[in-house]
Amino acid sequence: MRAFLERELRQVEHSIAEVRALLPEAEPATLEHQRVRAARALANRWISLPALTTLKALDDATDPCRCASPTAADRDFFPPVMPPSTETEVAWRLHHATAHPYLVAELATATFTAAATTQLNTAHVRDLGPDASTITLHDHGLRRGSMTHSVPLWARPLLRAAALLRRLGAGTSGPLFRDPRSAIRDPRSAIRDPLRSEGLPSLMAFAESCRLRPPQPPRPKPRRGRRGKTPSVKWPEKTIWPVCTAHYRLSLAGAEPDLMQGCPYPPPHPRKTIELRKKGWLPPDYGPRELRHLR
């Protein structure tokens, strides 16, 4: 290539400029990689998010609603707050996980609202605020009721992308995320979706691909061998997704401990309960039923 260029340049008037004098020197790729790794202390680690403990639901999605929902704070509902380092890593993973806006926006909403899949399916484009600073999730009284949540800054571009794409096909009447019932209820509804969102993984499978999951059961205590060596205890390969009834208004319990499958309960959501937990104890109506008499 060099010989070819020299031969061709002999035929025209030209001058050679020193590139290093015109352009800034590029940093070595290894230093950039090390900088990114140092900024992401939680890279490649499983992150346990208490907000995902209530993702799996027992009930089906309800019909669309146009109610005037109060804020989550007015409902005395406060989802679990992620530490800053965890929030930064979760935001990085979701922004790099997939180019599909519906799937990533739905998982992002689950991480800051602690909503179940049933509640996520009720969100329509009109339920997202004009500047994507709020989102309204509906509920017909089975849980805490319909409420409006604040959207953190890192999640607003994801929700805005899902809303803009949905407006291209269905206007403001379409679901903000994918609607699992649409293909069964109306096969023609896929035409309204510009991306034809069939064949996507489930929300829980997508969360696992991002290495995000609810807190898992505690590790079993290792048993010492005869020679005094302590064998290492590995986490179970399969993620457990419990069915948590902590946010349900009505009692669903007899099989409450079995539905949790050993996973810890999420932090309390009412402000009063949060204050009581800071003092070292919980009210008698929170947690597994067989342990409530001990509080």
N, C-alpha and C positions, 0 to 999 in steps of 0.2 A: 504493500500500500504506500509506503514512503517513497519508493522509486517511482511509482505511478504519479504521485502528486508532484514530485520534483520535475518530472518530464513535462507534465501539463502546465506547471507554473512558468516554465521557461518561455512559453508562448505569449504570456500576458505580463503587463507591468504590475508589480506587487511589492509589498513589504511585509516582513514577518514581525509580529508583535510578541512580546514576552507575556505569556498568559498569566504567569504568577504575579506579574506587576499590575495586572488589570483586575484580577479576581482574588478574593480572599482565599487563603489556604484552607482546603477542606480538612476537617478533623478526621482522624483515623476512625474507622468503623468500630474498632474494638472499644475505644473510649466512649463512643456514643452508646454502645451496648451496655457497657459497665455502668454508665450514668443512669440508664433506664432501669437496670436491675437494682441499683442502689435506691432509686426513688420508689420502687415497688417492693416493699419489704415482704408483702404477702403473696408475691407472684408464685404460681404453681401450687399453692396450698389450698386445701379445702377450707371454705369459709362457712361457718355455721351461723345462720341468720335466724333469730327467734321469730322474725316476722313471717317466715315461711312455714312455721309450725301449724298455722291455721289455714294453709293453702288448700289442702284437700277437704272437700265438702261432702256432706251427706245428702243434700237436697239438690234439686234441679234448678236451672235458671228460670227466673220469672219473666213475665212480659215486660216490654219497655215501659218506662215510667217518666212522667213529666212533673214530678212533685218539686216543690221548693225546699230543698234539703238544707238543714242547718249545718254548721261547721262541725268537724270532729270534736273540737274543744267544747262546743256547746252541748254535744252529746256526752261529754265527759269521757271521750275515747282518745287515748294517746298511744299510738303504735310504738313499738320498740324503736329506740334511737340507735343508729349505728355509730360507733366511734369514728372520728375523722379519718384515721388510717384505713379502716375497713370500708368506709363510704367511698374513699378515693379509689381503692382497688376494685370495688364492685362497679363503680362508674366506668373505670377503664375496661373491665372485662365486657360489660354490656355494650360499650361503644365499639368494641372490636370483635364481638362474638359472631355477628351475622349482619347481613345487609337487609334482612327482612324486617320492615318497620313494625308490623303488627306483633310479631312474636317477642321482639326485644322490648317494645313498649309495654306489653302486658306483664312481662317478668319484672321490669323496672317498677311498675305500679305496685306489684305485689310486695316488693321489698320495702316500700315506704308507707304502705297502707295496712299491711297485715291482713289483707282481704282474702277471702276464699275465691275459688274459681267461679262459683255461682255469682258472687258480687262483681267480679271482673267482667263477666259476660253481660252484665246489665249496662255497661258504659257505652254510650253512643257519642258521636262526634259533637253533638250539641252539649254534652256533659263536660266537655273540656273548655276551660276559660279561654277568652280571646287571646291572651298572651301565654296560655298554657301554664299559668301559675296555680291553677286549681283544677281538680277533677272531682266529679260527683259520682259516687257509687250508690246504687239503689238496693233496698232490701225491704221486704214486705213484713217486717216485724219479727222475723225468726231470730235475728241477731239483735244488734243495737239500733237498727233502723237505718234509713238512708242518711248519708252524710257527705259533706264536701271536705276533701283533703287538700292540703297545701302540697304543691309539687316542688321538690328541690330543684335547684338550678341545673344540676347535671342531668336530670331526667327530662327537662322541658324540651330540648331538641328532639329526643326520641318520641315523645308523645305528639309533638307538633308535626313530625314527619308522618306518623301514622294518620293523623287527622287530615293533613293536606292530601295524602294519597287516596284516602277514603272519599274525600269530597269530589275527586275526579270521576268516580264511578257512581256514587250513591248520594252525593250531597251531604247534608247534615243529618239525614235520617238513618244512615247506616251505622253499624256497630263500630266503635273505635278500634277494638281488637277483632280478631277473627271470631266468628260466631259458629260454635260447633254444631248448632242445630240447623243452620241455614241450608246445608246440603240435603238434610233429610226433609226439612219442611218445604223447601222450594228449590229444586235443582237448577232453576234459572238464575238463582241469586248469585251463583259464581260469575255470571256475566257482569254483574255490578262491581265485582272486585277486579281492579286492574291487574293484580298479581296472580289471580286464580289460585288462592292459597290452599289448595288441597295437597295432601301428602306431607304436611309439616309435622315435626315431632310434637309430642305432647309438651305442655308447659313444664312438667316435672322433669321430663327427659332433657329438655333444653337447659333447665337449671343445672342438672347434673353435668351436662357438657361444659357449662361455665364453672364447674366445681363450686356450686352454691347449693346448700341444702339446709334443712332444719337441724337443730342440735340433736345429735344421736344419743342412744343410750350410753351410760358410762361404761368405760372399759372394764372388763372383768379383771379382778385382781390376779396377778400371775402367781402360780404355785412354784415353790422352790423344789428343785430336784434333789436327788439324794446327795449329790456332790456340792450342793449349795449354790448352784448356778440358777439364775432367774431367767426363765425364757421370756422372750419378747412377746407382747400381746399386740396383735394386729387388729385394725379396725375392720368391721365387716365390709366386704366388697360391695354388697348391695345396699343402697341407701333406703332407710326406712322413712316413709312418709306417713306420719300419724294422722288420725282424724281427731282433732282437738275441739272440744265443745266449750272452751273457756269463753268464747265470744258469743255463744248462743244465749238468747234470752230464756228459752224454755229448757227444762231439764230433759236430757236425752239419756240419762245414765243408767243404768245397770251395767253396761259393758264398757264404761268409760276407761278403766285401766287397760283393758284389752285393746281398745282403739288407739291408745297412745303407744302401745307396744314398747314400753320402757323409756320412751323419749321424755325429756323434761318438759314441764309446762312452760309456756311463754311468760314473759314478765306481765304483771297486772296492767290493765289498760285504764281503769278510772283513776283520776287524780288522787282521790282519797286513799285508794288502795296503794298507789305508788308511795304516798307519804308514810303509810303504815309500814310498808316494806322497808323503807329507809330506817325506820326505828327498830327493825329487827323481827317483826312478826307480821302475819297475814290474817285477815278476817276469816271467820269459820266457813264462809261460802266460797272459798277459792281453793283449787287444787283437787286432787283425786278424792273421791267421796269416802273411801275407806280410811283416809288419814285425817279427815276434817275434825273428828272428835278429839284428836290429839292436840289441836291448836288452842 
